[in-house]
């Protein structure tokens, strides 16, 4: 049997949603050959999906290429083109009329990737707290800068991003090399993102601001926590205060095809509709109510449970 998957998303979605659905198909059709098609702009997927050993080939193509090629396969599925309210992780199962299952997900790095990461962190003091340069995509910039300042008093702050440069490395890192680098951290603090998912998949505990959707949309708390026995090492989602959280469908605008309209999951863009006594009031996304102290307290709590917290560092800052 030959199976074709076309994934319409980006790094994190391909790594998590695409991998989870592929592993389901691998269990159902163990003798099948599975090809993965991604958009040309995601050619890098060959680097981080290829080492998983799940695919016969990884192909580049647009939607029209998928439709032209799918007739040559016994089964063909499109992932992340339209996402239903149950979330990214579950939508492929819904479309395929399969019961949802979670599979243990990984990200594979090479010896070369790990050598570069070791070069960067060899002189850094523990604990290492990793974060991302573009955290202000979904959280206010002034909050991000204050949080980084506070985190730097708890350990060594390691910032990751496509334009970031590190001592001894005269170029930017590839995504897979960045994954190997974040794997060296003790904690990752950021937002729902490709590098955030890479941290979770390499075994690093994350503290993330998730999308505005329910937890099941796509979050390490769902796809990774069931496989982590030690509660102190489980991933944390920074939720808004319960009294401010408007719920599920209030934050989602459905399309005629039962999927979700954009901008999905960007706290800086989404407007919540609250039902008030005098009608409907639109205000900024309640996820923006997550404060710097909320983040900081979550990190400190984790570090204390894992014996990573050094009060003298915090007091001397």
C-alpha positions in Angstrom: 0.0 0.0 0.0 1.2 3.5 -0.8 0.0 6.5 1.2 0.5 10.2 0.5 0.3 12.9 3.2 0.2 16.6 2.3 1.0 18.9 5.2 0.0 22.5 4.7 1.5 23.8 8.0 4.8 25.0 9.4 7.6 23.4 11.4 5.8 22.8 14.7 2.6 21.6 13.1 4.5 19.3 10.8 6.6 17.9 13.7 3.6 17.4 16.0 0.4 17.0 14.0 2.0 15.4 10.9 4.2 13.0 13.0 1.3 11.9 15.3 -1.0 11.1 12.4 1.8 9.4 10.5 2.6 7.2 13.5 -1.1 6.2 13.6 -1.0 5.2 10.0 2.2 3.3 10.6 0.5 1.2 13.2 -2.6 0.6 11.1 -0.7 -0.2 7.9 2.8 -1.4 9.0 3.7 -2.6 5.5 2.7 0.7 3.8 5.1 3.1 2.1 4.3 6.7 3.2 5.4 9.8 1.3 5.1 13.3 2.8 4.5 16.3 0.7 5.1 19.8 2.1 5.0 23.3 0.5 8.3 24.4 -1.2 8.6 27.1 1.5 9.0 24.3 4.0 11.8 22.4 2.2 13.6 22.4 5.5 11.1 19.7 6.6 13.4 17.2 4.9 16.1 17.9 7.5 13.9 17.4 10.6 11.3 14.9 9.3 13.6 12.7 7.3 15.6 11.4 10.3 12.4 10.1 11.9 12.5 7.2 9.5 8.7 7.4 8.9 8.7 8.3 5.2 9.8 6.7 2.0 10.2 10.2 0.4 9.6 13.8 1.3 8.2 15.7 -1.7 7.8 19.5 -2.3 4.6 20.7 -3.9 1.6 23.0 -3.8 -2.0 22.0 -3.5 -2.4 21.4 -7.2 0.6 19.0 -7.1 -1.1 17.1 -4.3 -4.3 16.7 -6.3 -2.5 15.7 -9.4 -0.4 13.1 -7.6 -3.0 11.6 -5.1 -4.6 9.4 -7.7 -1.5 7.3 -7.9 -1.8 6.4 -4.2 -4.1 4.0 -2.4 -4.8 6.6 0.4 -4.1 10.3 0.4 -4.7 12.8 3.3 -4.3 16.6 3.5 -3.3 17.9 6.9 -3.8 21.4 8.4 -5.4 22.9 5.3 -8.6 23.4 7.3 -8.6 22.9 11.1 -11.7 22.1 13.0 -12.6 23.4 16.4 -11.4 20.2 18.1 -7.9 21.4 17.2 -4.9 20.6 14.9 -4.0 17.3 16.6 -7.4 15.8 16.3 -8.6 17.2 12.9 -6.7 14.7 10.7 -8.3 11.8 12.6 -11.8 13.4 12.3 -11.3 13.9 8.5 -10.1 10.3 8.1 -12.9 9.0 10.3 -10.4 7.4 12.7 -10.6 7.4 16.5 -8.0 9.8 17.9 -4.9 8.4 19.6 -1.8 10.1 21.0 1.6 8.7 20.1 5.0 9.4 21.7 6.6 12.0 19.5 10.3 12.8 19.0 12.7 15.0 17.2 16.0 13.4 16.0 19.2 15.4 15.8 22.6 14.3 14.4 26.0 14.0 16.1 27.0 17.1 14.1 24.0 19.1 15.4 24.9 18.1 19.0 28.5 19.0 18.6 27.6 22.6 17.6 25.2 22.8 20.6 27.9 21.6 22.9 30.3 24.2 21.6 27.8 27.0 22.4 26.9 25.8 25.9 30.2 24.4 27.2 31.1 27.6 29.1 27.5 28.5 30.2 26.6 28.1 33.9 23.6 26.0 35.0 20.7 26.3 35.1 20.2 27.3 31.5 16.8 28.9 30.7 16.1 29.0 26.9 13.7 31.5 25.2 13.0 32.7 21.7 13.8 36.1 20.0 10.2 36.4 18.6 8.3 35.8 21.8 6.6 39.2 21.2 4.7 37.8 18.2 2.0 36.7 20.6 2.8 38.6 23.9 3.5 42.3 24.5 7.1 43.3 23.8 7.4 45.2 27.1 6.3 42.1 29.0 8.8 40.0 27.1 11.7 42.3 27.9 10.8 42.5 31.6 10.4 38.7 31.8 13.8 38.2 30.2 15.3 40.6 32.7 13.7 38.6 35.6 14.7 35.2 34.1 18.4 36.3 33.8 18.5 36.5 37.6 17.5 32.8 37.9 20.1 31.3 35.6 21.8 31.7 32.2 19.4 33.0 29.6 19.9 31.4 26.2 18.0 33.1 23.4 17.2 31.2 20.2 16.2 32.6 16.8 16.9 32.4 13.1 19.1 35.6 13.2 20.8 34.8 16.5 24.7 34.4 16.5 26.7 32.4 19.0 30.4 32.5 20.0 32.4 30.2 17.9 29.7 29.9 15.2 29.9 32.3 12.3 26.5 31.6 10.8 22.9 31.2 11.9 21.8 27.8 13.0 19.5 25.5 11.1 16.2 24.5 12.8 17.6 21.0 13.6 20.8 22.6 15.1 18.6 24.9 17.1 16.7 21.9 18.3 19.9 20.3 19.5 20.8 23.6 21.2 17.5 23.9 23.0 17.8 20.3 24.1 20.8 21.5 26.3 18.6 23.8 28.3 17.0 23.0 31.6 13.7 24.9 30.8 12.3 26.6 27.8 10.1 29.7 28.3 8.2 31.0 25.3 5.1 30.9 23.1 3.5 28.2 20.9 6.1 28.0 18.1 8.3 25.7 16.1 11.2 26.0 18.6 8.8 25.6 21.5 7.6 22.3 20.1 11.2 21.3 19.3 12.1 21.8 23.0 9.2 19.6 24.1 10.1 16.9 21.6 13.7 16.8 22.7 12.7 16.3 26.3 13.0 19.9 27.7 10.3 21.1 30.0 8.4 24.1 28.5 6.4 27.0 29.9 4.5 28.3 27.0 1.7 30.7 26.1 -0.5 28.5 24.0 -2.8 29.6 21.2 -6.1 31.1 22.3 -7.9 27.9 21.6 -8.6 25.1 24.1 -5.7 23.0 25.3 -6.3 20.3 22.7 -5.5 22.6 19.8 -1.8 21.7 19.9 0.2 22.0 23.1 2.9 19.9 24.8 0.6 19.7 27.8 -1.5 17.4 25.6 0.8 15.6 23.3 3.8 15.2 25.6 2.5 15.2 29.3 0.8 11.8 29.1 4.2 10.2 28.5 5.9 12.1 31.4 5.6 10.2 34.7 7.3 12.8 36.9 4.8 15.6 37.5 7.5 18.1 38.3 8.9 17.7 34.8 5.6 18.1 32.9 5.0 21.0 30.5 3.1 24.1 31.7 0.6 26.2 29.7 0.2 29.8 30.8 -3.6 30.2 30.8 -5.5 33.4 31.5 -7.2 33.8 34.8 -10.4 31.7 34.8 -12.6 34.6 35.5 -11.2 36.4 32.3 -11.3 33.3 30.1 -14.3 33.6 27.7 -14.4 29.9 26.9 -14.2 27.9 23.7 -16.3 29.1 20.8 -16.4 32.7 21.9 -12.8 33.1 20.7 -13.3 31.1 17.5 -15.0 32.2 14.3 -16.3 29.3 12.3 -16.3 29.2 8.5 -19.0 27.6 6.3 -16.9 24.4 6.1 -16.8 24.1 9.9 -13.2 25.0 10.1 -11.7 28.1 11.9 -11.1 31.6 10.4 -7.8 33.4 10.7 -6.1 34.9 12.6 -6.1 31.7 14.7 -4.0 31.6 17.8 -2.3 35.0 17.8 -3.1 36.7 21.1 -2.0 40.1 19.7 -4.7 39.9 16.9 -7.6 37.9 18.2 -10.5 39.8 19.7 -12.7 38.0 22.2 -16.5 38.5 22.1 -17.9 38.8 25.6 -21.6 38.6 26.3 -22.6 41.5 28.6 -25.8 42.7 29.9 -26.1 45.3 27.2 -25.0 43.2 24.3 -21.6 42.1 23.0 -18.3 43.8 24.0 -15.2 43.2 22.0 -11.9 43.4 23.9 -8.3 42.2 23.5 -7.7 38.5 23.9 -7.8 37.4 27.5 -4.4 35.6 27.0 -2.8 39.0 27.1 -3.9 39.1 30.8 -1.2 36.6 31.6 1.3 38.7 33.5 5.1 38.7 33.8 4.7 37.5 37.4 2.5 34.6 36.2 5.3 33.4 34.0 8.0 34.1 36.5 6.2 32.3 39.3 5.6 29.3 37.1 9.3 29.1 36.3 10.4 29.5 39.9 7.9 26.8 41.0 9.4 24.4 38.5 12.9 25.2 39.4 12.2 24.7 43.1 10.6 21.3 42.5 13.5 20.2 40.3 16.2 21.6 42.7 17.3 24.1 40.0 16.5 27.2 42.0 19.3 29.2 43.7 17.9 31.9 45.9 21.3 33.7 46.1 21.3 34.3 42.3 17.8 35.9 42.5 18.7 37.9 45.5 22.0 39.2 44.1 20.5 40.4 40.9 
